[in-house]
Amino acid sequence: MPTAASPSPAGVDLGADGLVEVLRRVLRGVRHRSAPSSASPLLAEAEVEVLVLVESHGECRVGEAAAELGLAANTVSSIVTRLVVAGLLTRTPDRRDRRAARLTLTAAGTRRLTAWRDQRRAVVVEALGALADADRAAVLAALPALGRLADAMGDDDG
């Protein structure tokens, strides 16, 4: 991974700024158009990240989640408390270490993540459908390279 002192290919600096800005705008657009319903209030991005992490692991400890997300354990603990109160996660004492808690996704949490993904997918499908064929093809063709970029940045979320 290049550092601030290492040289980069010509134009990469400008391309990096443009990519970050476009991705920010795309994600903001998805968030704004994925309006929550009264039955399903908006989840904060950090809450979604915790739910997705617990879903992908089946269960995990708060400390493990914090380390994997790069957040402070007390921050994740606060997020977990909100998710437990909302009925989306369960927190049970770890059998091997009673000081630690194991997190598992509830059925409501699974339904909530499915609805969140479905809503976001619908927003992106609609936006892609509004593009000219050549632009849509270019966006879709860029996905493998963007995945490799995420891998190069250490995003192993898969």
C-alpha positions in Angstrom: 0.0 0.0 0.0 1.6 3.4 -1.0 2.4 5.8 1.8 2.4 9.6 1.7 6.1 9.4 0.9 5.9 6.8 -1.8 5.5 7.8 -5.5 2.2 6.9 -7.2 1.4 6.6 -10.9 0.6 9.8 -12.7 -3.0 11.0 -12.2 -3.7 8.6 -9.3 -3.8 11.4 -6.8 -6.5 13.2 -8.8 -8.3 10.0 -9.4 -8.3 9.1 -5.7 -9.9 12.4 -4.8 -12.5 11.9 -7.5 -13.2 8.3 -6.5 -13.6 9.2 -2.8 -16.0 12.1 -3.7 -18.1 9.9 -6.1 -18.4 7.1 -3.6 -19.4 9.6 -0.9 -22.1 11.0 -3.1 -23.3 7.5 -4.1 -23.5 6.3 -0.5 -25.2 9.5 0.6 -27.8 9.1 -2.3 -28.5 5.5 -1.2 -28.9 6.6 2.4 -31.3 9.5 1.6 -33.4 7.4 -0.8 -33.6 4.5 1.5 -36.2 6.2 3.7 -37.1 4.4 6.9 -40.7 3.4 7.6 -42.3 4.0 10.9 -42.2 0.3 11.5 -38.5 0.2 10.7 -36.7 3.4 11.8 -33.3 4.3 10.3 -30.3 2.4 11.6 -27.0 4.3 12.0 -24.3 3.0 9.7 -22.3 1.8 12.7 -25.3 -0.2 13.9 -25.6 -1.8 10.5 -21.9 -2.7 10.6 -22.3 -4.4 13.9 -25.4 -6.4 12.7 -23.6 -7.4 9.5 -20.5 -8.5 11.5 -22.5 -10.6 13.9 -24.5 -12.1 11.1 -21.3 -13.0 9.2 -19.7 -14.6 12.3 -22.8 -16.3 13.6 -21.9 -14.9 17.0 -19.0 -12.9 18.5 -17.8 -11.0 21.5 -18.1 -7.2 21.9 -14.3 -7.0 22.0 -13.9 -9.0 18.8 -16.5 -6.8 17.0 -14.7 -3.7 18.2 -11.3 -5.0 17.0 -12.7 -6.0 13.6 -14.5 -2.8 13.1 -11.6 -0.6 14.3 -13.8 1.0 17.0 -13.3 1.4 20.8 -14.9 -1.4 22.8 -17.0 1.1 24.8 -18.4 2.5 21.5 -19.3 -1.0 20.3 -20.8 -1.8 23.7 -23.1 1.3 23.4 -24.1 0.3 19.9 -24.8 -3.2 21.1 -26.9 -1.9 24.0 -29.1 0.0 21.5 -29.4 -3.0 19.2 -30.3 -5.3 22.2 -33.0 -2.8 23.4 -34.4 -2.7 19.8 -34.6 -6.5 19.8 -32.1 -7.0 17.0 -29.3 -8.6 19.0 -29.1 -10.8 22.0 -26.2 -10.5 24.5 -25.5 -13.6 26.6 -22.7 -14.3 29.0 -19.8 -16.2 27.5 -19.6 -19.7 29.0 -15.8 -19.6 29.1 -15.4 -16.1 30.4 -18.4 -14.7 32.4 -17.0 -11.2 32.1 -17.5 -11.3 28.3 -20.7 -11.3 26.4 -21.5 -13.3 23.2 -23.6 -11.5 20.6 -26.1 -13.2 18.3 -28.5 -11.8 15.8 -32.2 -12.3 16.6 -34.9 -13.2 14.0 -35.9 -9.6 14.1 -32.3 -8.6 13.4 -32.2 -10.9 10.4 -35.4 -9.5 9.1 -34.2 -6.0 9.6 -30.9 -6.6 7.7 -32.8 -8.3 4.9 -35.2 -5.3 4.6 -32.2 -2.9 4.8 -30.4 -4.7 1.9 -33.6 -5.0 -0.1 -34.3 -1.3 0.2 -30.8 -0.3 -0.7 -30.7 -2.7 -3.6 -34.0 -1.3 -5.0 -32.6 2.3 -4.8 -29.5 1.3 -6.7 -31.4 -0.8 -9.3 -33.6 2.2 -10.0 -30.7 4.6 -10.3 -28.8 2.1 -12.6 -31.9 1.8 -14.7 -32.0 5.5 -15.2 -28.5 5.5 -16.7 -27.7 5.3 -20.4 -26.8 1.7 -21.4 -23.1 2.6 -21.9 -22.9 4.2 -18.5 -24.7 1.3 -16.8 -22.3 -1.1 -18.5 -19.3 0.9 -17.4 -20.4 1.0 -13.8 -21.0 -2.8 -13.8 -17.7 -3.5 -15.5 -15.9 -1.5 -12.8 -17.2 -3.7 -10.0 -14.4 -6.3 -10.1 -11.7 -3.6 -10.0 -13.5 -1.8 -7.2 -13.7 -5.1 -5.3 -9.9 -5.5 -5.7 -9.5 -1.9 -4.5 -11.5 -2.7 -1.4 -9.3 -5.8 -0.9 -6.1 -3.7 -1.3 -7.4 -1.3 1.4 -7.9 -4.2 3.8 -11.7 -4.6 3.5 -12.1 -8.3 3.9 -15.8 -8.1 4.4 -16.3 -9.9 1.2 
